[in-house]
C-alpha cells in the first residue's frame, strides 16, 4: 500500500504539473469507486486544479468552485498523469477514474503510454487499480465539508514532518507495530515503513507501547521523523513524472528477511501473518530472540 512518503512525492509531482490546469471532463468507469454523489462528478467540468496535497495516505485535490477530490489508493491503486486520453483497456490494471485536462498547469508532462490509442493530445489524470479487488475510492466534497468527512475526521496527527509526542497519542498499551500503523494514532504510517522505523529505533515490533521508557519514546519519535523524511528526500532525488507504478523504496529491513542486517550483520528474521509480514533484526531489536512464526504458533514472550 502506498504510504505517507509515496503519497507525498506523488502529490508534489502532480501539484507541480497540474496547478492551474482546467478540467475538461471527469468520468468514473469504476462502478464502486465513487463514495459520494452530491455534488456530482460533472461539477468538476470547467473548474481548475488549485492544489494537489495530502492528508495521511489520502490525496486531497483542491479545485476551484470550492470543491475537493479526496482519493485513497488503498493497497493497489495508482494515481498517474498521462499525456494522452485513455484508449483501449489497459489489461494490467482497471481504470477507475479519468480526469481530462485542458490548458494551464505546470510544465510536467508524461510520455506516451502503451495503453493509449493515439487519440488526442490532452493530458489525463487517471486512477487505476491492480489486482482483482476494487478497493480504491474517491469522494467529491465541498471544501467546507472536508474536515467533517469521516475519513479525515478520524485521522490522528500527521506522522511527518513533525511527529507528535508519542506519550500523548499512543493510548492503551499494545504492540508498537500495531499502534504505529493505526491511522487514529498517527496518520500515514503503514506496514512497510513501520518495520523501518522500529529497526532504526532498535525496538521490538512487539514491545508494548506502555512499556516504553522516556528515552525510548524520544528515540522512536526521532526515528519516525528521520525515516519518513529520509524516504521523501530519496524520492525527491529519483522520482520524476511519470510516477512509476512501483516506486524505488529505500527499504533496508522490510521485505529483506533472510538478508544480513545493515547495522550488525545478523540475519534478518520475519513473523508471518495471514496477509502481511513483519521483518526485524533479532540482535538489534529483540535481544537475540527469534520470534515464532504466527502461522505455526504463538509468539515467544
N, C-alpha and C positions, 0 to 999 in steps of 0.2 A: 504494500500500500504506500503510495506517495505520502511522505510525512512533511513536517514543517520545512526542512531545508529544500526539499524538492518542490513543494508548492511555492515557497518564497522565490526561488530562482525563476520558476516558470512565470509567476506573476510579474516579476521585474522585467523579464524579456518581453512579455506580451504588453505590458504597460508602455515600454519604450516604443513598441511598434504600432500600438493601436490608439494611443491617446489622441483624441480629436477625430477619429475615423467615424464616418457616417454609417449607420446601419441601414442597408437597403431592404433586407428581409430577414426573418428568423423563422425557422421551421424545427419541429421536433419529431423526426421519424421514429424515435424510440417510444414505444407505446406507453411505457410506465415511467418514463424519465421525469416528466413534469409533476411536481408535487403541489403546484398551485394552478388556479385557473382565472383568478382575478387579481391584477389585471391580466388580460390575455397576452400571449407571446407576441401577437401582432402589434401591441402597443410600442414595441421597440422600433418599428419601422419609422425612418426619418429622424431618429434620435442619434446622438453622438456619444461615443465612449469617452468618459471623462477620466476614469482611473481603473486600473486593474490592481487589486490589493489582495490581502489575505487575512483570515481570522482562523487561527489554529491550522487545521488541514483544509479549510474551506477557501475557495476563491470568492472574492467579492468584486464584481464588475459594476462600477458605478456608471450610470447612463444619464444623459440629460433628460429633462422631463420628470425628475425626481424618482427614477426607477433604479433598481438594483437587481442584478442576477447573482444569486447565491448558488454556488456549484460545489458539490462534493464528489470526488473521483472514486471514493470507496477503494476497493482493492485492485481493480483492473481498469479504471477509467484513465483517459489521457486527454488533455486539452491542448490543441495544436493549431497553429496558424498555417494555412496553405495559400499558395499563390494563384490557385485556380478554383473554380467551382468543383464540387464533387461530381464524379462521373459514375461509371459502373460500380456496383457494390464492392467494397474492399473485403476480400474473403478472409483476411486475418483479423478483422475486428468488425464491430457493429457501430453504425453511425447513429448517435442518439439525438444530437442537436447540431444544427448548422446555422451560422450567422453570416450572411453575405454582407461584405463591407464595400463601401464606395470610396469616394475621395476623402482625403485627410489622413491624419495619423502620422506616425514616425516613419523612419526610413527602413525599419526592419522588414525584410522580405524573406519568404521561404521559397526554396527552389521547387520546381515542378515535382509533383508526387506521382508515383506509378499508378495510384488509384484514381487518376483523373482521365478524362476523355479528350482533353484539349479544348474544351468549350469554354469561352470566356476568359478574361484576364483578371477578374475581380478577386481580391483576397477573400478568404473564407475561414472563419474560426469554427472549428469542429470539436465536439465532444464525442470521442469514440470509446469503445469498451472492448476489451479482450476477454476470452473465456466464454463459458456457457451461461453464466448468470448475469442478469441485468440488475446491478446494484447501484451504479452511479445515479445521481439525481440532481435536478435543477429546480430552483424556485425563482419566480419573478415577483419581486416585492416592491412596494412603495418604500422609498428611503426611510420615511419616518417609522416604518414597521420593522426595520431590520433588527434593532436591538431587542425587540419583544419576541422575535421569532424563536420558537422552541429550540432550534439547533444552536443558535447563537447565545440565547439567554442562559443556557445550562453550561456553557463553557467556563472552565476555570481560567485563571490568569495566564497570559502568554508565557511559554517556556523560554522564549528568546525575543528580544536581545537581553533583557534583564530578568532572570527568573525571580519569583517572589521568595520571601522567607519560607523555606520548607517547613519549619517548625509551626508555621501558622496555617498551612494548607493541607498537610498530609492527612490529618484527621485520625480516624481509628487505626490502630496498628494492623498492618497487613504486609505481605511480601513486597519489597521495593519494586520488583519487576511489574507487579500488577498495579501498584499505587501510581507509579510514574506514567503508565500508559492510560490511566483513567483521565479522560478529557474533562471530567468535572474537577479534577485536581489541578492539572496543568494542560494547557491546550497546545497540541502539536506533536507530542512525542508518541511514537508507535514502537512496534516490535524490533525494527532494525536498529534504531538509534538508542533505545534503552539498553540494549546489550553493550553498545559502545560507551555510553555514559557510565554504566556501572563498572565496566572494565577500567575506564580511565580513573574512576574514583576508588578502585580496588575494594569494592563492596560486593558481597554475595547477592545474587538476584533474589535469594530467599530470606535475606536478613529482614526482620520486621521493622517497619518504619518507626515504631515506638521504641525500638532498642538502639536507635542512633544516638551516639554521643554528640555533644555540641560541636566538637571538631569534625566528626564525620559528616554532620549536616552541612557545615560550611564547605567541606571538600566536595560534597555532592552538588551543592549549588554552583560552585565554580566549575565542576565537570560538565554540568548541563550547559552553562553559557559557553564554555570553551569548545565543547564537542559540536554543538549545533552551529556556533559561529564559525568554527574551522571548516565544517562541511559547506557552509554558504560561501566562505572565502574561496574554497576549492572550486565550487561551481561557477563563481564569478570569473575565474580564470579560464575555464574549459568549456562552458556551456554557451552556445550561441543558437540563434534560430537556424533551422527548425529544431525545436526541443526534441531530443531523441526519445523514443519510447522507453528505452532503458538508460537512465542517467548513469554516468560513471561514478557510482557511490564510493567514497573513500573509506570503506569499511575495513577494520582491522581484526574484528572478532566475529561479528555476525556473519554467518554462512562460511566461516573458516574453521569449523570444528575439525579436529584431526591434524591441523597445521600447528607449527610452533607459535607460542605466544610472542608477539612482537616485543614485549618488555623483558620476559625472563626465559623464554625458550621452551617452557613446559608445553606439552601437547594440550591444545585447547579441547575442551570437552563440551558436551551438549546434553540437555534434557529435552526429550521429545514429547510433545503433547499431540493430540489428535490432528490439529490444524496449524501448529507452529512449533518452532524450536527455539530454545534459549541456549545461547553459546556463552561460555565463560572460561576463565583460567583457574584451575584448582589451586595453583601456587599463589597467585595474586589475589584471589577473591574468596576462596573457601577454606583457607588454612590447610591446604593439601588434600582435602577430602574431595572425592569424586561423587557427585550426586547421582542417585539411581534414576534410570530411565522411567518416566512416568507411564510409559506404555506397558511396563512389566511389573512395577512395584511402587510402593510409596517412596518418597524422598528420604534419604538419610537425614536424621536430625543433626 
